[in-house]
Amino acid sequence: MFRHNSLNTSLFRSTLLTILGLSLIVAAPLSTRAGEKMSKRAIKEMIGAAKTASDHQALADYYNAEAAKAQGKADEHAKMAEWYSKAGEGVKKIPYAPGTISHCDRLEKHYQAAAEDLRALAKEHETLSAKAK
């Protein structure tokens, strides 16, 4: 009797875990927030299906979140270039890591441009959201 009960309990637990796992897999795309990492496929589907004000606002929120990340990277590289410049002060023959400083400057400009482009996309979707209301 104990063995039969243990088998039923084990089978019940396995079934419950499988159902729970499947429900999480199905619910995950539905619960993704704008600030969370989204797959390219999910974004493509969101763009293709955007019809309502809330659809466009969700895309605007996503692009604003991505713009904030890019701006953060730009700020980070600007600060790093400053640190490398200060670290090289007083070096007589060769300034400290001149290639690194230009590398940081280049990345700062790249991320800054990306942030501006993403903010522009967000603004477009905010405009579409307002028109859809």
Order of alpha helices (4+ residues) and beta strands (2+ residues): alpha-alpha-alpha-alpha
